[in-house]
Amino acid sequence: MCNINSLTLLGAASVNRFEHSIGTALLAQESVNANQADFDPRESELLVLAGLLHDVGTAGFGHSVEYVLKSEGFAHEDLLSISLPAHDAGFAYQSLDFEPLYFGQRRSLLNVLGRSDLEAVASMVRGDGRLGPLINGRMDLDNVDNVYRLAYHMGLAREVKPALTIARSLWPTDDGIVLRADAIEAVVDWYETRRKLYHHLLLNIEDFSAKCMLEVALRRARQVGAQEFVWNDVDFATMTALHSVPGETSSIAARLMVGDLFGCIGIYQVPLTSSQALIGAEGSLEEHLQSELVRRTSHTSLQISVHIIWDVQKTEREIQVKLDNGSLKTIGRDVSRVLIGVFARNRSLNHLTLSRSPSAAGVMADVTLRALQAALGEGVALAPQEQRVESHVN
């Protein structure tokens, strides 16, 4: 569920995609059961199947591998292309007649569902049609289950009944999804739980560093052509493949497995309006920051990596809910910003070393902030200190 097997958000690391998929299917069934007049029997079955299959294409380590493969055309929501054998496909998995996850059995999803049903399910997974927004929309059953499942395991939510209330109170119409007015408190609870959860997930220093390490290792392995990382590799298979790549890629994989994380110099916030210069510019930004830090500090052998997260309607998003009394209710607000994590790859400046040297880390953070402001504008700011501390949830 998390982008890595979290070293500090242990509750998040212990939740798997299988139980989340079962949970999403259950919420879909709850919606059908509570609003049977709004579903015909066949589309009810297909909606539940869409809940069950919506994440079937999610790669190891959540979406981290997918982010690297996306530039080559991979999308985990493209259910048809990842479910059907295609011998001219661009990814090795699609050219197989056998299912590697199930000990060589023939791939049979098409035989079970049939082409038209599979296409209907795939359409819902993409968010299309009358039922699609129940699975993939601004407030959908996928995210409702995801939020409460993760928040419960992390100790951020003690009550998960709002998830069932929302599912039972949503139904499709030709004009969009409608919610019972008496369920609005459950939606507010989901929104606030989601906001709290996503702030933990995105601003946790250790997880941010681990995501950076994984992306650096994956991209370097892809650049040297050492390994085709297919989406159906489980986490350990992905790490084993990375460790087999000679040089720094192997070293990063080994460090990641034991929690020897890149040292966090700082996590910075950039308004979306100032972010155009960041598109595809990670490499040049790394060079610029590394040059400034070497010039202005005593760390002459410093090696820098930058990890960018586009927080556009992730931590917070405005939800407009159509109620059964005909009114519209607006909840929350859209957040549009970019988070830039700047990390030292040197083992001598790892996470523990920098956390034990706050003065040295502070100097490096200030130098980096000034360099980013010069490059991107005065809107750049260091993420609030209370959100940069280690987030160990009791």
C-alpha positions as CSV (number, residue, x, y, z in Angstrom):
1,M,0.0,0.0,0.0
2,C,2.8,2.4,0.8
3,N,5.4,3.1,-1.9
4,I,8.0,1.3,0.0
5,N,8.0,-1.3,2.8
6,S,8.2,1.5,5.3
7,L,10.9,1.4,7.9
8,T,9.1,3.9,10.2
9,L,5.4,3.7,9.2
10,L,5.3,0.1,10.1
11,G,1.5,-0.1,10.1
12,A,1.4,1.1,6.5
13,A,4.1,-1.5,5.5
14,S,2.1,-4.4,6.8
15,V,-1.0,-3.8,4.7
16,N,-1.0,-5.5,1.3
17,R,-2.8,-5.0,-2.0
18,F,-4.7,-8.2,-1.8
19,E,-6.7,-7.2,1.4
20,H,-7.2,-3.7,0.0
21,S,-8.6,-5.2,-3.2
22,I,-11.0,-7.4,-1.1
23,G,-12.0,-4.4,0.9
24,T,-12.7,-2.3,-2.2
25,A,-14.8,-5.1,-3.6
26,L,-16.7,-5.4,-0.3
27,L,-17.5,-1.6,-0.3
28,A,-18.8,-2.0,-3.9
29,Q,-21.0,-4.8,-2.7
30,E,-22.3,-2.7,0.2
31,S,-23.2,0.0,-2.2
32,V,-25.0,-2.4,-4.4
33,N,-26.9,-4.1,-1.5
34,A,-28.0,-0.7,-0.1
35,N,-29.1,0.7,-3.4
36,Q,-30.3,-2.2,-5.5
37,A,-32.9,-0.2,-7.4
38,D,-30.0,1.8,-9.0
39,F,-28.1,-1.2,-10.3
40,D,-29.1,-4.0,-12.6
41,P,-27.8,-7.5,-11.6
42,R,-25.0,-7.8,-14.2
43,E,-23.5,-4.3,-13.7
44,S,-23.6,-5.0,-9.9
45,E,-21.4,-8.0,-10.5
46,L,-19.1,-6.1,-12.8
47,L,-18.8,-3.2,-10.2
48,V,-17.7,-5.7,-7.5
49,L,-15.2,-7.2,-10.0
50,A,-13.8,-3.8,-10.8
51,G,-13.3,-3.2,-7.1
52,L,-11.5,-6.6,-6.8
53,L,-9.3,-6.1,-10.0
54,H,-8.7,-2.3,-9.9
55,D,-5.1,-2.7,-8.5
56,V,-4.2,-5.9,-10.4
57,G,-1.5,-4.0,-12.3
58,T,0.1,-2.2,-9.4
59,A,3.8,-3.0,-9.3
60,G,6.1,-3.8,-6.4
61,F,6.6,-1.1,-3.9
62,G,3.2,0.5,-4.7
63,H,3.5,3.0,-7.5
64,S,7.3,3.6,-7.2
65,V,8.2,1.2,-10.0
66,E,5.2,2.4,-12.1
67,Y,6.5,6.0,-11.9
68,V,9.7,4.9,-13.6
69,L,8.0,2.7,-16.2
70,K,5.3,5.3,-16.9
71,S,7.6,7.1,-19.4
72,E,7.7,3.9,-21.4
73,G,3.9,3.6,-21.6
74,F,3.0,1.5,-18.6
75,A,-0.2,2.4,-16.6
76,H,-1.5,0.1,-13.8
77,E,-5.1,1.1,-14.6
78,D,-4.8,-0.2,-18.2
79,L,-6.5,-3.5,-17.2
80,L,-6.9,-4.8,-20.7
81,S,-3.3,-4.5,-21.8
82,I,-1.9,-6.1,-18.6
83,S,-4.5,-8.9,-18.5
84,L,-4.4,-10.1,-22.0
85,P,-1.5,-11.9,-23.8
86,A,-0.1,-9.6,-26.5
87,H,2.9,-11.0,-28.3
88,D,3.9,-7.7,-29.8
89,A,3.6,-5.8,-26.5
90,G,6.2,-3.6,-25.2
91,F,6.5,-5.3,-21.8
92,A,7.7,-8.9,-21.4
93,Y,4.8,-9.9,-19.1
94,Q,2.3,-9.2,-21.8
95,S,3.9,-11.7,-24.2
96,L,3.5,-14.6,-21.9
97,D,0.8,-17.3,-22.3
98,F,1.4,-18.4,-18.7
99,E,0.8,-16.7,-15.4
100,P,4.2,-16.4,-13.6
101,L,2.4,-15.5,-10.3
102,Y,0.6,-18.8,-10.2
103,F,3.3,-21.4,-11.0
104,G,2.9,-21.5,-14.7
105,Q,-0.9,-21.9,-15.1
106,R,-2.3,-20.5,-18.2
107,R,-3.7,-17.0,-18.1
108,S,-7.4,-17.4,-17.8
109,L,-9.0,-14.1,-16.8
110,L,-10.4,-13.7,-20.3
111,N,-11.9,-17.2,-20.2
112,V,-13.6,-16.4,-16.9
113,L,-15.1,-13.0,-17.8
114,G,-15.3,-12.9,-21.5
115,R,-14.0,-10.0,-23.6
116,S,-17.1,-7.8,-23.3
117,D,-17.3,-8.1,-19.5
118,L,-13.5,-7.6,-19.1
119,E,-13.8,-4.4,-21.3
120,A,-16.7,-3.2,-19.0
121,V,-14.6,-3.8,-15.9
122,A,-11.6,-2.1,-17.4
123,S,-13.8,0.9,-18.3
124,M,-14.9,1.2,-14.6
125,V,-11.3,0.9,-13.4
126,R,-10.4,3.9,-15.6
127,G,-13.4,5.8,-14.1
128,D,-15.5,5.8,-17.2
129,G,-19.2,5.5,-17.6
130,R,-22.0,5.7,-15.1
131,L,-20.3,3.4,-12.5
132,G,-16.7,4.3,-13.1
133,P,-16.6,7.2,-10.6
134,L,-17.5,4.8,-7.8
135,I,-14.1,3.1,-8.4
136,N,-12.0,5.9,-9.8
137,G,-13.2,9.5,-9.0
138,R,-12.5,12.4,-6.7
139,M,-14.2,10.4,-3.8
140,D,-14.3,6.7,-4.7
141,L,-14.6,3.4,-2.9
142,D,-10.9,2.6,-3.7
143,N,-9.7,5.6,-1.8
144,V,-12.2,5.2,1.0
145,D,-10.9,1.7,1.7
146,N,-7.3,2.8,1.2
147,V,-7.6,5.7,3.6
148,Y,-9.3,3.9,6.5
149,R,-7.3,0.7,6.1
150,L,-3.9,2.5,6.2
151,A,-5.1,5.0,8.9
152,Y,-6.4,2.2,11.1
153,H,-3.1,0.2,10.9
154,M,-1.0,3.3,11.6
155,G,-3.0,4.3,14.6
156,L,-4.4,7.4,13.0
157,A,-8.1,6.2,13.0
158,R,-9.8,4.2,15.6
159,E,-13.2,4.0,13.8
160,V,-13.7,2.7,10.3
161,K,-17.5,2.7,10.3
162,P,-17.6,5.8,8.1
163,A,-16.2,3.8,5.3
164,L,-19.3,1.5,5.3
165,T,-21.6,4.5,5.8
166,I,-20.1,6.2,2.7
167,A,-20.3,3.0,0.6
168,R,-24.0,2.4,1.5
169,S,-24.9,6.0,0.9
170,L,-23.4,6.4,-2.6
171,W,-25.2,5.4,-5.8
172,P,-24.9,6.2,-9.5
173,T,-27.3,8.2,-11.6
174,D,-27.0,9.4,-15.2
175,D,-26.0,12.8,-13.9
176,G,-23.3,11.5,-11.6
177,I,-22.8,9.9,-8.2
178,V,-25.3,10.9,-5.4
179,L,-24.8,10.8,-1.6
180,R,-27.5,10.6,1.0
181,A,-27.6,13.9,2.9
182,D,-27.4,12.2,6.3
183,A,-24.0,10.6,5.4
184,I,-22.2,14.0,5.0
185,E,-20.5,13.6,8.4
186,A,-19.0,10.4,7.3
187,V,-17.6,12.1,4.2
188,V,-16.1,14.9,6.4
189,D,-14.5,12.2,8.6
190,W,-13.0,10.5,5.5
191,Y,-11.7,13.8,4.3
192,E,-10.0,14.7,7.6
193,T,-8.6,11.2,8.0
194,R,-7.3,11.3,4.5
195,R,-5.6,14.7,5.0
196,K,-3.9,13.5,8.2
197,L,-2.8,10.2,6.6
198,Y,-1.4,11.8,3.5
199,H,0.6,14.4,5.4
200,H,2.2,11.5,7.3
201,L,2.9,9.6,4.1
202,L,4.3,12.4,2.0
203,L,6.3,14.3,4.7
204,N,7.9,11.5,6.6
205,I,11.6,12.0,6.1
206,E,12.6,8.3,6.1
207,D,10.0,7.3,3.7
208,F,10.8,10.2,1.4
209,S,14.5,9.2,1.5
210,A,13.7,5.5,0.8
211,K,11.5,6.5,-2.2
212,C,14.4,8.6,-3.5
213,M,16.8,5.7,-3.2
214,L,14.5,3.3,-4.9
215,E,13.9,5.7,-7.8
216,V,17.6,6.4,-8.2
217,A,18.4,2.6,-8.3
218,L,15.6,1.8,-10.7
219,R,16.5,4.6,-13.2
220,R,20.1,3.8,-13.2
221,A,19.4,0.1,-13.8
222,R,17.1,1.0,-16.7
223,Q,19.7,3.4,-18.1
224,V,22.4,0.6,-18.3
225,G,19.9,-1.9,-19.7
226,A,20.8,-4.3,-16.9
227,Q,17.2,-5.4,-16.1
228,E,13.7,-5.1,-17.4
229,F,11.7,-4.5,-14.3
230,V,8.3,-5.9,-15.0
231,W,5.3,-4.8,-12.9
232,N,4.5,-8.3,-11.6
233,D,7.8,-8.7,-9.7
234,V,7.1,-8.7,-6.0
235,D,9.1,-6.3,-3.7
236,F,11.8,-8.8,-2.9
237,A,12.3,-9.8,-6.5
238,T,12.6,-6.2,-7.5
239,M,15.3,-5.6,-4.8
240,T,17.1,-8.8,-5.8
241,A,17.2,-7.7,-9.4
242,L,18.5,-4.2,-8.4
243,H,21.2,-5.8,-6.2
244,S,22.5,-7.8,-9.2
245,V,23.3,-4.6,-11.1
246,P,27.0,-3.7,-10.5
247,G,28.1,-0.5,-9.0
248,E,26.1,2.1,-7.1
249,T,22.7,0.5,-8.0
250,S,23.7,-2.6,-6.1
251,S,25.0,-0.6,-3.2
252,I,21.8,1.5,-2.9
253,A,19.7,-1.7,-2.9
254,A,21.8,-3.2,-0.1
255,R,21.6,0.1,1.9
256,L,17.8,0.3,1.5
257,M,17.3,-3.2,2.8
258,V,19.0,-2.4,6.1
259,G,17.7,1.2,6.5
260,D,21.0,2.9,5.7
261,L,19.1,5.8,4.1
262,F,20.3,8.8,2.2
263,G,20.7,11.8,4.5
264,C,17.9,14.3,4.2
265,I,19.2,17.8,3.7
266,G,15.7,19.2,3.5
267,I,12.1,18.8,2.1
268,Y,11.0,22.0,0.3
269,Q,7.6,23.3,-0.8
270,V,7.2,24.9,-4.2
271,P,4.0,26.5,-5.4
272,L,2.6,24.8,-8.5
273,T,2.8,28.2,-10.3
274,S,6.6,28.2,-9.9
275,S,7.1,24.5,-10.9
276,Q,7.4,24.7,-14.7
277,A,11.1,24.8,-14.4
278,L,11.1,21.4,-12.6
279,I,9.6,19.4,-15.4
280,G,12.2,16.9,-16.5
281,A,14.9,19.0,-14.7
282,E,15.9,16.7,-11.8
283,G,19.3,16.1,-13.3
284,S,20.2,19.7,-13.8
285,L,18.8,20.7,-10.5
286,E,20.9,18.0,-8.7
287,E,24.0,19.4,-10.4
288,H,23.2,23.0,-9.5
289,L,22.5,22.1,-5.8
290,Q,25.5,19.9,-5.5
291,S,27.7,22.7,-6.9
292,E,26.3,25.2,-4.5
293,L,26.7,22.9,-1.5
294,V,30.2,22.0,-2.3
295,R,31.1,25.7,-2.8
296,R,29.5,26.9,0.4
297,T,30.1,24.1,2.8
298,S,33.1,21.9,3.8
299,H,31.6,18.8,2.1
300,T,33.8,18.8,-1.0
301,S,32.9,15.2,-2.0
302,L,29.1,15.7,-1.6
303,Q,26.8,13.7,-3.9
304,I,23.2,14.9,-4.2
305,S,20.0,13.3,-5.3
306,V,16.7,15.1,-5.7
307,H,13.3,13.4,-5.4
308,I,10.2,15.4,-6.6
309,I,6.6,14.6,-5.5
310,W,3.9,16.5,-7.3
311,D,1.4,17.1,-4.5
312,V,-1.5,18.1,-6.7
313,Q,-4.8,17.2,-5.0
314,K,-3.0,14.4,-3.1
315,T,-2.8,15.6,0.6
316,E,-5.9,17.6,0.1
317,R,-8.5,17.9,-2.6
318,E,-11.8,19.8,-2.9
319,I,-14.8,17.4,-3.0
320,Q,-18.1,18.5,-4.4
321,V,-20.8,16.1,-3.3
322,K,-24.3,15.9,-4.9
323,L,-26.8,15.2,-2.2
324,D,-30.1,13.4,-2.6
325,N,-32.0,16.5,-1.5
326,G,-30.7,18.2,-4.7
327,S,-28.1,20.4,-3.1
328,L,-24.3,20.5,-3.6
329,K,-21.9,20.3,-0.6
330,T,-18.3,21.4,-0.9
331,I,-15.8,19.8,1.4
332,G,-12.1,20.8,1.8
333,R,-9.8,22.5,-0.7
334,D,-7.4,21.7,-3.4
335,V,-3.7,21.7,-2.5
336,S,-1.4,22.3,-5.5
337,R,2.3,22.3,-4.7
338,V,5.5,20.4,-5.4
339,L,7.6,18.8,-2.7
340,I,11.4,18.6,-3.4
341,G,13.4,16.3,-1.3
342,V,17.1,16.9,-1.4
343,F,19.4,14.1,-0.1
344,A,23.0,13.3,0.4
345,R,24.0,9.9,-1.1
346,N,27.3,9.7,0.8
347,R,27.4,7.0,3.4
348,S,29.2,9.5,5.7
349,L,26.2,11.8,5.5
350,N,23.4,9.2,5.9
351,H,20.1,9.7,7.7
352,L,21.5,9.0,11.2
353,T,24.6,11.1,10.7
354,L,22.7,14.2,9.7
355,S,20.0,13.7,12.3
356,R,22.8,13.7,15.0
357,S,24.4,16.9,13.6
358,P,21.6,19.4,13.5
359,S,23.8,22.4,13.1
360,A,25.6,21.0,10.0
361,A,22.4,19.8,8.6
362,G,20.8,23.3,9.2
363,V,23.6,25.0,7.3
364,M,23.2,22.6,4.3
365,A,19.4,23.1,4.4
366,D,19.7,26.9,4.4
367,V,22.2,26.8,1.5
368,T,19.9,24.6,-0.5
369,L,16.9,26.8,0.2
370,R,18.7,29.9,-1.1
371,A,19.8,28.0,-4.2
372,L,16.3,26.8,-4.9
373,Q,14.9,30.3,-4.3
374,A,17.4,31.7,-6.8
375,A,16.5,29.0,-9.4
376,L,12.7,28.8,-8.9
377,G,11.6,32.0,-7.2
378,E,10.9,33.3,-3.7
379,G,7.9,31.0,-3.3
380,V,10.2,28.1,-2.3
381,A,10.1,27.3,1.5
382,L,11.4,24.7,3.8
383,A,8.6,22.3,4.8
384,P,7.3,23.2,8.3
385,Q,9.6,21.8,11.0
386,E,6.9,19.9,12.8
387,Q,6.2,17.9,9.6
388,R,9.9,17.2,9.0
389,V,10.5,15.4,12.3
390,E,10.4,11.6,12.4
391,S,6.8,10.4,12.4
392,H,6.7,7.4,14.7
393,V,3.0,6.7,15.2
394,N,2.0,5.1,18.5
